[in-house]
Amino acid sequence: MEDRGPPEYTDVNEAVGDEWESETTPYERIRHIIAHTYRPTAADAVAEAARTAPKTARKHLNALADEGFVETTTGEHGGTLYRRSSESLVVEQAADILEHVTTDELVTRIEDMREQLAEYRAEYGVDSPEALTVERTNRALVESDTAEPEIDPETMQEWKTLRRNLAFANAALSIGNAEQFVDGDRRPTDEGTPA
């Protein structure tokens, strides 16, 4: 008996793409693609990635823009370009944080991150990693004979990531506090009618 082995696929990615297409709607695929699109992109490119027609992509992208999930800009040739909105990303990240961390834990983490940022500022004498790069570059141009210690790229990335995480944590705390007020406003009164 001849061993035939597993069936051959000419392209595994194509098989996975076909399965994705058969199990989802065009709207779901477009939302998935644009959720990971951070640079302005034409509807045709989104349509191709989402395996749908450009007209369908434009329709869903415009609906997502109306909801605030997508930002639009005008490209250099006058066409509309689409990307994930910063606001929707911040809200998504904040919701994820609130799902996994209590507001009390969040307050503690925010305090820790602020202390770490203060340590960076004290150590390097500037307010941001960008300011440090500018300051070191300027100093190198003026004092070309003085060897300036190299800025550790890992430290720079950690500093930037820490600022980003602090921003998301602050957003999550603000949303969490706002939700407490909204939920408090929804409590029924003693007579059983909404407040």
TORMAR-617320 format. One line per 10 residues: number of its first residue (from 1); their letters; for each residue x, y, z of N, C-alpha, C. Coordinates in Angstrom, 3 decimals, padded with zeros to 6 digits. Example, Ala and Ser with C-alpha at 12.3 -4.5 7.8 and 13.67 -1.06 7.14 Angstrom:
2
1	as	013.190 -005.690 007.800 012.300 -004.500 007.800 013.200 -003.300 007.800 | 012.850 -002.250 007.080 013.670 -001.060 007.140 012.900 000.030 007.870
This chain:
195
1	medrgppeyt	000.836 -001.183 000.000 000.000 000.000 000.000 000.884 001.250 000.000 | 000.556 002.192 -000.818 001.354 003.402 -000.997 000.981 004.446 000.053 | 002.006 005.059 000.698 001.775 006.119 001.687 001.627 007.443 000.954 | 000.455 008.003 001.023 000.187 009.242 000.302 000.492 010.484 001.143 | 000.586 010.374 002.448 000.888 011.516 003.299 -000.288 012.470 003.391 | -000.069 013.590 004.073 -001.166 014.556 004.239 -001.470 015.245 002.908 | -002.693 015.753 002.775 -003.020 016.454 001.530 -002.145 017.696 001.392 | -001.769 018.016 000.178 -000.918 019.171 -000.064 -001.757 020.415 -000.278 | -001.275 021.505 000.279 -001.887 022.803 000.042 -000.889 023.623 -000.750 | -001.352 024.216 -001.796 -000.435 025.051 -002.565 -000.070 026.294 -001.767
11	dvneavgdew	-000.977 026.737 -000.921 -000.701 027.915 -000.112 -001.524 027.824 001.169 | -000.857 027.582 002.278 -001.542 027.466 003.562 -002.257 028.766 003.903 | -001.613 029.903 003.617 -002.242 031.193 003.900 -003.545 031.349 003.140 | -003.572 030.860 001.907 -004.786 030.952 001.099 -005.892 030.098 001.729 | -005.544 028.913 002.218 -006.529 028.036 002.859 -007.092 028.679 004.125 | -006.212 029.282 004.922 -006.653 029.959 006.143 -007.527 031.164 005.783 | -007.113 031.915 004.766 -007.895 033.060 004.301 -009.281 032.652 003.815 | -009.339 031.547 003.090 -010.640 031.041 002.613 -011.546 030.691 003.789 | -010.969 030.055 004.802 -011.748 029.685 005.990 -012.240 030.940 006.712 | -011.357 031.927 006.872 -011.718 033.196 007.522 -012.862 033.858 006.765
21	esettpyeri	-012.758 033.867 005.445 -013.782 034.492 004.616 -015.123 033.781 004.748 | -015.092 032.453 004.823 -016.355 031.701 004.900 -017.013 031.798 006.276 | -016.216 032.095 007.316 -016.753 032.115 008.680 -017.074 033.512 009.197 | -016.814 034.554 008.402 -017.051 035.922 008.856 -017.781 036.716 007.788 | -018.350 037.838 008.227 -019.010 038.745 007.281 -017.987 039.763 006.776 | -018.277 040.416 005.655 -017.362 041.475 005.198 -017.148 042.548 006.271 | -018.204 042.919 006.980 -018.075 043.932 008.033 -017.081 043.472 009.102 | -017.196 042.224 009.549 -016.290 041.705 010.583 -014.843 041.708 010.100 | -014.635 041.329 008.844 -013.268 041.303 008.310 -012.709 042.716 008.177 | -013.520 043.652 007.720 -013.061 045.035 007.582 -012.740 045.621 008.945
31	rhiiahtyrp	-013.604 045.383 009.915 -013.348 045.890 011.272 -012.057 045.293 011.832 | -011.829 044.024 011.589 -010.610 043.364 012.060 -009.368 043.992 011.411 | -009.419 044.197 010.112 -008.268 044.763 009.404 -008.004 046.193 009.880 | -009.039 047.006 009.944 -008.843 048.418 010.311 -008.472 048.560 011.789 | -008.831 047.591 012.616 -008.455 047.630 014.036 -006.944 047.588 014.203 | -006.244 047.093 013.174 -004.784 046.986 013.231 -004.109 047.876 012.194 | -004.830 048.893 011.733 -004.305 049.806 010.713 -004.089 051.172 011.350 | -002.827 051.541 011.539 -002.496 052.778 012.245 -001.965 053.869 011.325 | -001.750 053.531 010.059 -001.334 054.521 009.069 -002.465 054.702 008.069 | -002.677 055.917 007.590 -003.749 056.132 006.608 -003.621 055.184 005.417
41	taadavaeaa	-004.716 054.486 005.121 -004.727 053.434 004.111 -005.949 053.590 003.221 | -005.776 053.326 001.946 -006.878 053.424 000.993 -007.886 052.288 001.207 | -009.136 052.560 000.872 -010.198 051.560 001.001 -009.895 050.326 000.159 | -009.275 050.517 -001.000 -008.942 049.376 -001.859 -007.999 048.403 -001.150 | -007.015 048.941 -000.427 -006.074 048.081 000.297 -006.769 047.353 001.436 | -007.668 048.045 002.135 -008.434 047.404 003.211 -009.321 046.317 002.609 | -009.957 046.619 001.481 -010.833 045.645 000.814 -010.063 044.393 000.434 | -008.878 044.580 -000.121 -008.073 043.422 -000.532 -007.706 042.563 000.674 | -007.256 043.209 001.752 -006.880 042.469 002.959 -008.081 041.782 003.595 | -009.255 042.415 003.461 -010.474 041.862 004.065 -011.228 040.926 003.126
51	rtapktarkh	-010.695 040.738 001.921 -011.299 039.833 000.948 -012.733 040.231 000.603 | -012.880 041.496 000.245 -014.192 041.997 -000.149 -014.017 043.058 -001.237 | -015.112 043.541 -001.762 -015.076 044.541 -002.825 -014.765 045.924 -002.252 | -014.072 046.770 -003.005 -013.768 048.128 -002.529 -015.023 048.925 -002.158 | -016.100 048.753 -002.919 -017.344 049.474 -002.608 -017.885 049.044 -001.238 | -017.828 047.750 -000.964 -018.275 047.233 000.341 -017.377 047.765 001.453 | -016.082 047.784 001.197 -015.136 048.284 002.202 -015.420 049.745 002.521 | -015.619 050.565 001.479 -015.912 051.994 001.712 -017.177 052.168 002.548 | -018.198 051.403 002.230 -019.466 051.505 002.970 -019.231 051.221 004.455 | -018.541 050.128 004.764 -018.311 049.763 006.170 -017.304 050.697 006.845
61	lnaladegfv	-016.288 051.122 006.110 -015.318 052.063 006.684 -015.978 053.391 007.029 | -016.861 053.863 006.172 -017.572 055.118 006.460 -018.495 054.960 007.667 | -019.143 053.799 007.787 -019.987 053.548 008.963 -019.124 053.522 010.227 | -017.951 052.882 010.152 -017.040 052.839 011.305 -016.502 054.228 011.634 | -016.334 055.057 010.619 -015.903 056.443 010.855 -017.006 057.217 011.567 | -018.266 056.992 011.166 -019.392 057.656 011.839 -019.474 057.255 013.308 | -019.078 056.014 013.620 -019.097 055.520 015.009 -017.891 056.008 015.813 | -016.879 056.560 015.138 -015.679 057.024 015.822 -014.582 055.992 015.914 | -014.782 054.818 015.311 -013.776 053.757 015.351 -012.654 054.017 014.352 | -012.971 054.772 013.286 -012.041 055.036 012.198 -011.900 056.543 012.011
71	etttgehggt	-010.669 056.981 011.696 -010.417 058.369 011.322 -010.181 058.407 009.823 | -010.613 059.477 009.197 -010.373 059.630 007.764 -009.499 060.855 007.511 | -008.700 060.766 006.464 -007.904 061.892 005.994 -007.956 061.877 004.474 | -007.568 062.969 003.892 -007.519 063.044 002.435 -006.094 062.783 001.989 | -005.938 061.845 001.073 -004.618 061.501 000.554 -004.104 062.571 -000.395 | -002.868 062.440 -000.814 -002.252 063.456 -001.670 -002.912 063.551 -003.039 | -003.625 062.515 -003.466 -004.321 062.553 -004.752 -005.814 062.816 -004.580 | -006.238 063.181 -003.370 -007.629 063.546 -003.123 -008.522 062.430 -002.629 | -008.041 061.195 -002.601 -008.851 060.070 -002.125 -008.909 060.023 -000.606 | -009.930 059.378 -000.095 -010.081 059.237 001.348 -009.226 058.072 001.835
81	lyrrsseslv	-008.498 058.314 002.915 -007.684 057.288 003.555 -008.257 057.020 004.942 | -008.103 055.793 005.400 -008.706 055.357 006.660 -007.636 054.766 007.574 | -007.850 054.951 008.884 -007.002 054.304 009.886 -007.783 054.210 011.194 | -007.306 053.363 012.077 -007.922 053.204 013.389 -007.824 054.531 014.125 | -008.917 054.957 014.747 -008.878 056.223 015.481 -008.140 056.036 016.801 | -007.386 057.047 017.168 -006.648 057.014 018.436 -007.608 056.893 019.602 | -008.728 057.599 019.516 -009.708 057.575 020.602 -010.247 056.169 020.837 | -010.573 055.453 019.768 -011.116 054.099 019.945 -010.062 053.167 020.524 | -008.810 053.378 020.150 -007.735 052.552 020.700 -007.554 052.816 022.187 | -007.601 054.087 022.591 -007.455 054.435 024.007 -008.604 053.841 024.817
91	veqaadileh	-009.820 053.965 024.315 -010.987 053.428 025.025 -010.877 051.906 025.143 | -010.443 051.244 024.066 -010.286 049.786 024.104 -009.234 049.373 025.122 | -008.101 050.059 025.117 -007.041 049.746 026.077 -007.499 050.004 027.513 | -008.192 051.109 027.716 -008.689 051.448 029.058 -009.683 050.391 029.538 | -010.575 049.961 028.656 -011.552 048.933 029.034 -010.849 047.633 029.388 | -009.810 047.290 028.649 -009.057 046.072 028.936 -008.380 046.169 030.306 | -007.816 047.332 030.599 -007.179 047.535 031.911 -008.215 047.377 033.020 | -009.374 048.024 032.850 -010.408 047.970 033.892 -010.971 046.564 034.086 | -010.887 045.758 033.054 -011.364 044.374 033.161 -010.445 043.533 034.045 | -009.169 043.921 034.117 -008.190 043.109 034.825 -007.643 043.728 036.105
101	vttdelvtri	-007.923 045.012 036.338 -007.344 045.707 037.488 -008.425 046.541 038.168 | -008.467 046.507 039.497 -009.415 047.351 040.224 -008.923 048.798 040.192 | -009.831 049.724 040.448 -009.421 051.135 040.446 -008.407 051.414 041.553 | -008.523 050.735 042.696 -007.540 050.930 043.767 -006.146 050.467 043.330 | -006.079 049.290 042.663 -004.795 048.806 042.144 -004.252 049.760 041.080 | -005.156 050.291 040.297 -004.770 051.205 039.229 -004.151 052.480 039.798 | -004.720 053.002 040.856 -004.173 054.203 041.503 -002.745 053.930 041.974 | -002.521 052.766 042.564 -001.187 052.397 043.036 -000.206 052.289 041.866 | -000.641 051.637 040.786 000.234 051.485 039.618 000.562 052.835 038.986 | -000.422 053.727 038.951 -000.186 055.060 038.390 000.852 055.802 039.227
111	edmreqlaey	000.738 055.713 040.546 001.725 056.356 041.419 003.118 055.799 041.171 | 003.218 054.459 041.013 004.519 053.833 040.740 005.095 054.313 039.410 | 004.253 054.390 038.381 004.731 054.838 037.071 005.181 056.296 037.128 | 004.448 057.134 037.859 004.845 058.538 037.982 006.198 058.660 038.681 | 006.428 057.826 039.696 007.717 057.837 040.400 008.845 057.408 039.464 | 008.586 056.383 038.642 009.601 055.931 037.696 009.933 057.031 036.684 | 008.911 057.735 036.208 009.142 058.829 035.266 009.948 059.945 035.925 | 009.638 060.241 037.183 010.392 061.271 037.906 011.858 060.864 038.041 | 012.120 059.577 038.237 013.498 059.084 038.331 014.235 059.278 037.006 | 013.578 058.988 035.898 014.188 059.215 034.578 014.518 060.701 034.397
121	raeygvdspe	013.546 061.563 034.732 013.767 063.001 034.573 014.932 063.480 035.440 | 015.005 062.984 036.668 016.091 063.387 037.567 017.441 062.870 037.071 | 017.457 061.631 036.602 018.722 061.039 036.149 019.282 061.734 034.912 | 018.404 062.070 033.964 018.874 062.623 032.689 018.712 064.137 032.588 | 018.004 064.762 033.537 017.875 066.213 033.551 016.979 066.791 032.470 | 016.113 065.969 031.899 015.160 066.422 030.876 013.808 065.762 031.147 | 012.763 066.290 030.484 011.403 065.804 030.742 010.969 064.601 029.909 | 011.692 064.298 028.826 011.246 063.221 027.947 012.424 062.585 027.227 | 012.239 061.378 026.700 013.321 060.766 025.932 013.637 061.558 024.659 | 012.625 062.184 024.076 012.856 063.008 022.892 013.729 064.209 023.236
131	altvertnra	013.437 064.831 024.380 014.239 065.984 024.823 015.672 065.551 025.109 | 015.854 064.352 025.620 017.202 063.844 025.885 017.975 063.676 024.581 | 017.324 063.137 023.577 017.972 062.964 022.270 018.385 064.308 021.687 | 017.489 065.292 021.753 017.800 066.631 021.234 018.955 067.250 022.024 | 018.888 067.143 023.341 019.923 067.734 024.195 021.283 067.101 023.914 | 021.334 065.800 023.785 022.601 065.105 023.511 023.122 065.446 022.110 | 022.224 065.538 021.147 022.630 065.889 019.782 023.198 067.299 019.744 | 022.508 068.242 020.377 022.990 069.624 020.420 024.351 069.717 021.098 | 024.506 069.014 022.184 025.773 069.040 022.918 026.892 068.444 022.060 | 026.593 067.379 021.336 027.602 066.746 020.475 028.029 067.675 019.348
141	lvesdtaepe	027.079 068.469 018.833 027.411 069.404 017.759 028.298 070.538 018.253 | 028.035 071.010 019.454 028.797 072.128 020.015 030.162 071.658 020.517 | 030.161 070.516 021.194 031.396 070.006 021.802 031.837 068.750 021.053 | 032.239 068.905 019.821 032.561 067.749 018.984 033.747 066.943 019.498 | 034.606 067.533 020.337 035.761 066.797 020.837 035.462 066.002 022.111 | 034.280 066.223 022.726 033.914 065.526 023.956 033.099 064.293 023.611 | 033.536 063.167 024.120 032.798 061.917 023.874 031.611 061.837 024.831 | 030.427 061.871 024.281 029.185 061.806 025.067 028.825 060.336 025.262 | 028.480 059.944 026.490 028.092 058.543 026.680 026.869 058.207 025.824 | 026.896 057.017 025.274 025.814 056.518 024.421 024.525 056.385 025.249
151	idpetmqewk	023.409 056.754 024.639 022.111 056.580 025.297 021.667 055.148 025.037 | 021.387 054.425 026.089 020.963 053.040 025.960 019.595 052.976 025.269 | 019.517 052.357 024.084 018.236 052.292 023.369 017.140 051.586 024.173 | 017.539 050.612 024.981 016.557 049.907 025.803 015.938 050.841 026.844 | 016.768 051.686 027.441 016.274 052.658 028.416 015.327 053.644 027.750 | 015.690 054.105 026.567 014.830 055.037 025.837 013.470 054.398 025.543 | 013.486 053.136 025.106 012.232 052.444 024.799 011.404 052.236 026.059 | 012.055 051.870 027.157 011.346 051.689 028.427 010.683 052.994 028.869 | 011.390 054.104 028.718 010.873 055.414 029.092 009.639 055.751 028.254 | 009.733 055.541 026.947 008.593 055.808 026.061 007.404 054.896 026.395
161	tlrrnlafan	007.687 053.624 026.631 006.624 052.671 026.965 005.969 053.030 028.288 | 006.767 053.451 029.242 006.242 053.856 030.546 005.286 055.046 030.404 | 005.664 056.035 029.599 004.769 057.190 029.365 003.464 056.742 028.718 | 003.564 055.860 027.715 002.373 055.364 027.020 001.471 054.605 027.996 | 002.071 053.722 028.799 001.283 052.944 029.755 000.627 053.838 030.798 | 001.327 054.878 031.216 000.750 055.828 032.172 -000.450 056.540 031.554 | -000.327 056.914 030.298 -001.447 057.573 029.621 -002.662 056.652 029.554 | -002.448 055.379 029.202 -003.558 054.423 029.154 -004.143 054.191 030.549 | -003.279 054.110 031.564 -003.756 053.896 032.934 -004.566 055.088 033.419 | -004.120 056.299 033.102 -004.884 057.494 033.478 -006.241 057.517 032.785
171	aalsignaeq	-006.271 057.131 031.515 -007.538 057.068 030.780 -008.464 056.037 031.419 | -007.910 054.881 031.775 -008.720 053.828 032.401 -009.288 054.306 033.733 | -008.467 054.985 034.520 -008.932 055.492 035.813 -010.045 056.518 035.617 | -009.878 057.406 034.650 -010.916 058.407 034.364 -012.217 057.749 033.942 | -012.118 056.755 033.067 -013.330 056.044 032.620 -013.955 055.288 033.787 | -013.118 054.633 034.593 -013.642 053.905 035.752 -014.364 054.822 036.723 | -013.786 055.995 036.981 -014.435 056.965 037.868 -015.734 057.489 037.258 | -015.712 057.766 035.972 -016.924 058.253 035.300 -018.024 057.198 035.330 | -017.648 055.932 035.141 -018.648 054.856 035.174 -019.306 054.756 036.554 | -018.531 055.001 037.607 -019.106 054.959 038.958 -020.186 056.023 039.112
181	fvdgdrrptd	-019.954 057.210 038.550 -020.954 058.269 038.627 -022.170 057.939 037.787 | -021.946 057.391 036.598 -023.068 057.017 035.728 -023.878 055.916 036.381 | -023.189 054.899 036.908 -023.900 053.813 037.585 -024.651 054.330 038.802 | -024.058 055.288 039.517 -024.724 055.886 040.680 -025.977 056.630 040.276 | -025.944 057.270 039.100 -027.118 058.001 038.605 -028.229 057.075 038.152 | -027.915 055.813 037.896 -028.916 054.864 037.392 -029.636 054.111 038.510 | -029.190 054.286 039.749 -029.833 053.563 040.852 -031.268 054.036 041.028 | -032.200 053.114 041.253 -033.583 053.521 041.426 -033.761 054.251 042.756 | -034.755 055.141 042.788 -035.086 055.830 044.042 -035.913 054.912 044.906 | -036.218 055.356 046.103 -036.996 054.538 047.054 -038.372 054.188 046.506
191	egtpa	-038.931 055.017 045.648 -040.269 054.762 045.131 -040.240 053.754 043.974 | -039.024 053.305 043.567 -038.940 052.339 042.489 -038.891 052.965 041.111 | -038.772 054.283 041.042 -038.643 054.930 039.739 -037.200 055.296 039.526 | -036.772 055.375 038.280 -035.378 055.724 038.035 -035.053 057.124 038.570 | -033.811 057.275 038.988 -033.356 058.566 039.516 -033.206 059.577 038.410
